[in-house]
Amino acid sequence: MTLRVQILKNKFNQSLGLPFKELLPPSAIEQALYDLKIKYKKRLFDPIVTLWAFLSQV
């Protein structure tokens, strides 16, 4: 494992909440949703939070 991967792994293991929030900003997800013409209502678990939670679990 490269040093960079090991550092990220350690950061994620120590992080509380949604660690992918820093690596995958909302603007990138919103742009993808816009490009795909996906509309959604603002909810607690909108597509952005759902994606971050899914990635954190995987």
C-alpha positions in Angstrom: 0.0 0.0 0.0 1.4 3.4 -0.9 2.0 6.0 1.8 -0.7 8.2 0.4 -3.3 5.4 0.5 -2.2 4.5 4.1 -2.6 8.1 5.2 -6.1 8.3 3.7 -7.1 5.0 5.3 -5.9 6.2 8.7 -7.7 9.5 8.3 -11.0 7.8 7.4 -10.6 5.3 10.3 -10.2 8.2 12.7 -12.8 10.5 11.1 -16.3 11.0 12.6 -19.2 11.7 10.4 -18.9 11.5 6.6 -15.2 11.4 5.6 -16.0 11.6 1.8 -17.5 15.0 2.3 -13.9 16.4 2.0 -13.0 14.4 -1.0 -16.2 14.6 -2.9 -17.6 18.2 -2.5 -21.3 18.9 -2.8 -20.7 21.0 -5.9 -19.3 18.0 -7.8 -22.3 15.8 -7.0 -24.7 18.7 -7.7 -23.1 19.2 -11.1 -23.5 15.4 -11.9 -27.1 15.5 -10.9 -27.7 18.6 -13.1 -25.9 17.0 -16.1 -28.1 13.9 -15.7 -31.2 16.1 -15.3 -32.0 14.4 -12.0 -34.4 16.5 -9.8 -34.9 15.8 -6.1 -36.4 17.5 -3.1 -34.2 18.9 -0.3 -34.4 16.4 2.5 -32.2 15.4 5.4 -31.0 12.4 3.3 -30.7 14.0 -0.1 -28.6 12.4 -2.8 -25.5 14.1 -1.6 -25.7 12.8 2.0 -26.9 9.4 0.8 -23.9 9.1 -1.5 -21.4 10.1 1.2 -23.0 7.6 3.7 -22.9 4.8 1.1 -19.3 5.5 0.3 -18.4 5.6 4.0 -20.0 2.2 4.5 -18.3 0.5 1.6 
